[in-house]
Amino acid sequence: MKFYGREKQRKDLHRLFSHEGMQLGLIYGRRRVGKSELIKQSLRETDVTSIYFECKQTTEQNNTESLAVLLADTFHFPKPSFDSMEALLTYLFEAAKEKPMILVLDEYPYLREVVQGMDSVLQALVDRYRDRIESIPYTFMINKLLLYQLWDVTFIFCLTA
């Protein structure tokens, strides 16, 4: 399928994907305007290993297991088991020291809704890896989340060394 338009946004995403060091991006906006398709298309156009996860309005365990399946499929090993989303994300941040990757958490408000303290989990990870992450300040992102709770929000973690 041919993808039309959004050249500037695709270039911006490619710049984010190809930048040296860890990057953190935030895409937000009204529903049904093509944000997810833009991200998926941009991921298809990069050589960096990527995991695109669409968060679900289920449970923390269900989201953790679903993301673990994607992790196993992406890196071709048996599905690992994690006790929490925090443990899985910590594993991914650690693994990125060895193998650069892009992690997309699409529909983030759903994950935020079902994982108690999800914002602080991400805050702690960003703080822990701060020396390797060049990004907009996390507090800015959280403020945007609070301002735009009715909008769709996607986090993009470019975990490249």
ZIHUMO-V149122 format. One record per pair of residues at least 24 apart in sequence whose C-alpha atoms are under 6 Angstrom apart, sorted by sequence separation. I is the first residue (numbers start at 1). GAP is how many residues later the second one is. If there is no record, write none. Layout:
i=I gap=GAP
i=I gap=GAP
This chain:
i=108 gap=45
i=107 gap=46
i=108 gap=46
i=107 gap=47
i=106 gap=48
i=105 gap=49
i=105 gap=50
i=50 gap=51
i=53 gap=51
i=55 gap=51
i=104 gap=51
i=49 gap=52
i=50 gap=52
i=51 gap=52
i=52 gap=52
i=53 gap=52
i=54 gap=52
i=55 gap=52
i=104 gap=52
i=48 gap=53
i=50 gap=53
i=53 gap=53
i=54 gap=53
i=57 gap=53
i=103 gap=53
i=56 gap=54
i=60 gap=54
i=103 gap=54
i=55 gap=55
i=59 gap=55
i=60 gap=55
i=102 gap=55
i=55 gap=56
i=102 gap=56
i=102 gap=57
i=101 gap=58
i=100 gap=59
i=101 gap=59
i=100 gap=60
i=96 gap=63
i=22 gap=110
i=23 gap=110
i=21 gap=111
i=22 gap=111
i=23 gap=111
i=24 gap=111
i=22 gap=112
i=23 gap=112
i=30 gap=121
i=31 gap=121
i=29 gap=122
i=29 gap=123
i=28 gap=124
i=28 gap=125
i=27 gap=126
i=27 gap=127
i=26 gap=128
i=26 gap=129
i=25 gap=130
i=25 gap=131
i=24 gap=132
i=24 gap=133
i=23 gap=135
i=22 gap=136
i=22 gap=137
i=22 gap=138
i=21 gap=139
i=21 gap=140
